[in-house]
Amino acid sequence: MKEIEELLKDPDVTIAIVGANNNPSKFGNVIYRDLKRKGYKLFPVNPSSDEIDGDKAFANLAQLPQKPAIVNFVTPPAVTLKVLEECLKLGLTNVWLQPGSESPAVMTFIQEKKFNYLANACIMVETRIRQ
């Protein structure tokens, strides 16, 4: 299994941003727009929005038109845990937990379920070279 950082080097990598939103003061918006500007193929996931930054949004991971290579979480830990359960059902095991989306329960879950993960690291920092 490739490390998450290695997956980012693939020019065709797809990333689902769980918690993407239209509020410019929230990280779900800042991260989405930053990765979009860098040219990544993104799928915004937010059950409360039909559109994020002009792009079609999806209520959940099962609605995505294709399986993303990485599922990035910009959500509170309780939401993260719920969506991680959905990831398991869909076979999505490459996950990136933005700072604040993790908790002891989340970390225990991803380790017990053998996710390939990166936690407590900002995807915007890790993708600086693609600017």
Phi and psi restraints in degrees (value plus and minus 20) as a CYANA .aco file:
   2 LYS   PHI     -91.7   -51.7
   2 LYS   PSI     126.7   166.7
   3 GLU   PHI     -87.3   -47.3
   3 GLU   PSI     131.2   171.2
   4 ILE   PHI     -77.2   -37.2
   4 ILE   PSI     -63.1   -23.1
   5 GLU   PHI     -80.5   -40.5
   5 GLU   PSI     -55.0   -15.0
   6 GLU   PHI     -86.4   -46.4
   6 GLU   PSI     -57.5   -17.5
   7 LEU   PHI     -80.6   -40.6
   7 LEU   PSI     -53.5   -13.5
   8 LEU   PHI     -85.5   -45.5
   8 LEU   PSI     -40.9    -0.9
   9 LYS   PHI     -97.7   -57.7
   9 LYS   PSI     -37.6     2.4
  10 ASP   PHI     -91.8   -51.8
  10 ASP   PSI     101.0   141.0
  11 PRO   PHI     -83.0   -43.0
  11 PRO   PSI     -38.9     1.1
  12 ASP   PHI    -122.2   -82.2
  12 ASP   PSI      -7.4    32.6
  13 VAL   PHI     -80.7   -40.7
  13 VAL   PSI     121.4   161.4
  14 THR   PHI    -134.1   -94.1
  14 THR   PSI     120.2   160.2
  15 ILE   PHI    -151.9  -111.9
  15 ILE   PSI     105.7   145.7
  16 ALA   PHI    -110.3   -70.3
  16 ALA   PSI     108.7   148.7
  17 ILE   PHI    -126.0   -86.0
  17 ILE   PSI      79.3   119.3
  18 VAL   PHI    -102.3   -62.3
  18 VAL   PSI      98.6   138.6
  19 GLY   PHI      83.8   123.8
  19 GLY   PSI     -14.8    25.2
  20 ALA   PHI     -78.5   -38.5
  20 ALA   PSI     124.5   164.5
  21 ASN   PHI    -174.0  -134.0
  21 ASN   PSI     157.4   197.4
  22 ASN   PHI    -122.7   -82.7
  22 ASN   PSI     -10.7    29.3
  23 ASN   PHI    -110.8   -70.8
  23 ASN   PSI      88.9   128.9
  24 PRO   PHI     -82.8   -42.8
  24 PRO   PSI     -31.9     8.1
  25 SER   PHI    -113.4   -73.4
  25 SER   PSI     -19.3    20.7
  26 LYS   PHI    -128.6   -88.6
  26 LYS   PSI     126.9   166.9
  27 PHE   PHI     -83.0   -43.0
  27 PHE   PSI     -48.9    -8.9
  28 GLY   PHI     -80.9   -40.9
  28 GLY   PSI     -49.2    -9.2
  29 ASN   PHI    -105.0   -65.0
  29 ASN   PSI     -65.8   -25.8
  30 VAL   PHI     -79.4   -39.4
  30 VAL   PSI     -66.9   -26.9
  31 ILE   PHI     -84.9   -44.9
  31 ILE   PSI     -64.8   -24.8
  32 TYR   PHI     -78.7   -38.7
  32 TYR   PSI     -69.8   -29.8
  33 ARG   PHI     -86.1   -46.1
  33 ARG   PSI     -56.2   -16.2
  34 ASP   PHI     -83.4   -43.4
  34 ASP   PSI     -68.1   -28.1
  35 LEU   PHI     -88.3   -48.3
  35 LEU   PSI     -55.1   -15.1
  36 LYS   PHI     -83.9   -43.9
  36 LYS   PSI     -64.1   -24.1
  37 ARG   PHI     -82.4   -42.4
  37 ARG   PSI     -51.9   -11.9
  38 LYS   PHI    -100.0   -60.0
  38 LYS   PSI     -24.0    16.0
  39 GLY   PHI      74.1   114.1
  39 GLY   PSI     -10.5    29.5
  40 TYR   PHI     -93.7   -53.7
  40 TYR   PSI     127.6   167.6
  41 LYS   PHI    -104.4   -64.4
  41 LYS   PSI      96.9   136.9
  42 LEU   PHI    -139.3   -99.3
  42 LEU   PSI     131.3   171.3
  43 PHE   PHI    -145.0  -105.0
  43 PHE   PSI      86.6   126.6
  44 PRO   PHI     -95.4   -55.4
  44 PRO   PSI     112.7   152.7
  45 VAL   PHI    -140.5  -100.5
  45 VAL   PSI      95.6   135.6
  46 ASN   PHI    -181.0  -141.0
  46 ASN   PSI      95.6   135.6
  47 PRO   PHI     -87.5   -47.5
  47 PRO   PSI     -30.1     9.9
  48 SER   PHI    -119.9   -79.9
  48 SER   PSI     -20.7    19.3
  49 SER   PHI    -154.1  -114.1
  49 SER   PSI     119.7   159.7
  50 ASP   PHI    -109.1   -69.1
  50 ASP   PSI     -40.4    -0.4
  51 GLU   PHI    -167.2  -127.2
  51 GLU   PSI     118.1   158.1
  52 ILE   PHI    -145.3  -105.3
  52 ILE   PSI     102.0   142.0
  53 ASP   PHI      29.9    69.9
  53 ASP   PSI      19.7    59.7
  54 GLY   PHI      63.4   103.4
  54 GLY   PSI     -20.8    19.2
  55 ASP   PHI    -126.2   -86.2
  55 ASP   PSI     126.6   166.6
  56 LYS   PHI     -79.0   -39.0
  56 LYS   PSI     110.5   150.5
  57 ALA   PHI    -122.9   -82.9
  57 ALA   PSI     137.2   177.2
  58 PHE   PHI    -139.6   -99.6
  58 PHE   PSI     121.0   161.0
  59 ALA   PHI     -91.1   -51.1
  59 ALA   PSI     -48.8    -8.8
  60 ASN   PHI    -176.6  -136.6
  60 ASN   PSI     152.1   192.1
  61 LEU   PHI     -86.4   -46.4
  61 LEU   PSI     -51.2   -11.2
  62 ALA   PHI     -84.6   -44.6
  62 ALA   PSI     -42.3    -2.3
  63 GLN   PHI    -105.1   -65.1
  63 GLN   PSI     -28.2    11.8
  64 LEU   PHI     -82.5   -42.5
  64 LEU   PSI     124.6   164.6
  65 PRO   PHI     -91.5   -51.5
  65 PRO   PSI     -38.0     2.0
  66 GLN   PHI    -171.7  -131.7
  66 GLN   PSI     142.3   182.3
  67 LYS   PHI     -95.0   -55.0
  67 LYS   PSI     101.5   141.5
  68 PRO   PHI     -94.9   -54.9
  68 PRO   PSI     131.0   171.0
  69 ALA   PHI     -92.7   -52.7
  69 ALA   PSI     -53.7   -13.7
  70 ILE   PHI    -154.3  -114.3
  70 ILE   PSI     118.5   158.5
  71 VAL   PHI    -129.0   -89.0
  71 VAL   PSI      95.7   135.7
  72 ASN   PHI    -122.2   -82.2
  72 ASN   PSI     110.8   150.8
  73 PHE   PHI    -126.2   -86.2
  73 PHE   PSI     105.2   145.2
  74 VAL   PHI    -147.6  -107.6
  74 VAL   PSI      41.1    81.1
  75 THR   PHI    -157.6  -117.6
  75 THR   PSI     140.5   180.5
  76 PRO   PHI     -84.7   -44.7
  76 PRO   PSI     133.0   173.0
  77 PRO   PHI     -72.4   -32.4
  77 PRO   PSI     -58.0   -18.0
  78 ALA   PHI     -83.7   -43.7
  78 ALA   PSI     -60.0   -20.0
  79 VAL   PHI     -90.0   -50.0
  79 VAL   PSI     -62.0   -22.0
  80 THR   PHI     -74.4   -34.4
  80 THR   PSI     -68.2   -28.2
  81 LEU   PHI     -81.2   -41.2
  81 LEU   PSI     -63.1   -23.1
  82 LYS   PHI     -82.5   -42.5
  82 LYS   PSI     -64.7   -24.7
  83 VAL   PHI     -92.2   -52.2
  83 VAL   PSI     -50.7   -10.7
  84 LEU   PHI     -81.2   -41.2
  84 LEU   PSI     -54.9   -14.9
  85 GLU   PHI     -84.3   -44.3
  85 GLU   PSI     -59.5   -19.5
  86 GLU   PHI     -84.3   -44.3
  86 GLU   PSI     -60.5   -20.5
  87 CYS   PHI     -76.3   -36.3
  87 CYS   PSI     -64.9   -24.9
  88 LEU   PHI     -78.5   -38.5
  88 LEU   PSI     -66.4   -26.4
  89 LYS   PHI     -82.4   -42.4
  89 LYS   PSI     -51.3   -11.3
  90 LEU   PHI    -114.6   -74.6
  90 LEU   PSI     -22.4    17.6
  91 GLY   PHI      55.0    95.0
  91 GLY   PSI       6.1    46.1
  92 LEU   PHI    -117.9   -77.9
  92 LEU   PSI      79.2   119.2
  93 THR   PHI    -130.2   -90.2
  93 THR   PSI     -22.4    17.6
  94 ASN   PHI    -114.7   -74.7
  94 ASN   PSI      84.9   124.9
  95 VAL   PHI    -146.1  -106.1
  95 VAL   PSI     126.5   166.5
  96 TRP   PHI    -142.9  -102.9
  96 TRP   PSI      99.7   139.7
  97 LEU   PHI    -121.8   -81.8
  97 LEU   PSI      88.1   128.1
  98 GLN   PHI     -83.3   -43.3
  98 GLN   PSI     132.5   172.5
  99 PRO   PHI     -73.5   -33.5
  99 PRO   PSI     111.7   151.7
 100 GLY   PHI      78.4   118.4
 100 GLY   PSI     -36.3     3.7
 101 SER   PHI    -110.5   -70.5
 101 SER   PSI     -28.8    11.2
 102 GLU   PHI    -120.5   -80.5
 102 GLU   PSI     143.5   183.5
 103 SER   PHI    -177.0  -137.0
 103 SER   PSI     149.4   189.4
 104 PRO   PHI     -75.8   -35.8
 104 PRO   PSI     -59.6   -19.6
 105 ALA   PHI     -85.7   -45.7
 105 ALA   PSI     -60.9   -20.9
 106 VAL   PHI     -83.7   -43.7
 106 VAL   PSI     -66.6   -26.6
 107 MET   PHI     -83.4   -43.4
 107 MET   PSI     -61.3   -21.3
 108 THR   PHI     -81.1   -41.1
 108 THR   PSI     -65.1   -25.1
 109 PHE   PHI     -80.6   -40.6
 109 PHE   PSI     -69.8   -29.8
 110 ILE   PHI     -88.4   -48.4
 110 ILE   PSI     -49.8    -9.8
 111 GLN   PHI     -95.3   -55.3
 111 GLN   PSI     -62.1   -22.1
 112 GLU   PHI     -85.5   -45.5
 112 GLU   PSI     -55.0   -15.0
 113 LYS   PHI    -110.9   -70.9
 113 LYS   PSI     -16.2    23.8
 114 LYS   PHI      42.7    82.7
 114 LYS   PSI      20.3    60.3
 115 PHE   PHI     -88.7   -48.7
 115 PHE   PSI     130.3   170.3
 116 ASN   PHI    -110.4   -70.4
 116 ASN   PSI      92.8   132.8
 117 TYR   PHI    -160.3  -120.3
 117 TYR   PSI     141.2   181.2
 118 LEU   PHI    -152.7  -112.7
 118 LEU   PSI     109.3   149.3
 119 ALA   PHI    -146.9  -106.9
 119 ALA   PSI     133.3   173.3
 120 ASN   PHI      36.9    76.9
 120 ASN   PSI      19.6    59.6
 121 ALA   PHI    -160.4  -120.4
 121 ALA   PSI     119.7   159.7
 122 CYS   PHI    -109.1   -69.1
 122 CYS   PSI     106.5   146.5
 123 ILE   PHI     -84.2   -44.2
 123 ILE   PSI     -47.6    -7.6
 124 MET   PHI     -86.5   -46.5
 124 MET   PSI     -57.3   -17.3
 125 VAL   PHI     -88.7   -48.7
 125 VAL   PSI     -64.3   -24.3
 126 GLU   PHI     -88.9   -48.9
 126 GLU   PSI     -39.5     0.5
 127 THR   PHI    -124.9   -84.9
 127 THR   PSI      -4.5    35.5
 128 ARG   PHI     -75.9   -35.9
 128 ARG   PSI     -55.7   -15.7
 129 ILE   PHI     -85.4   -45.4
 129 ILE   PSI     -37.9     2.1
 130 ARG   PHI    -108.8   -68.8
 130 ARG   PSI     -20.9    19.1
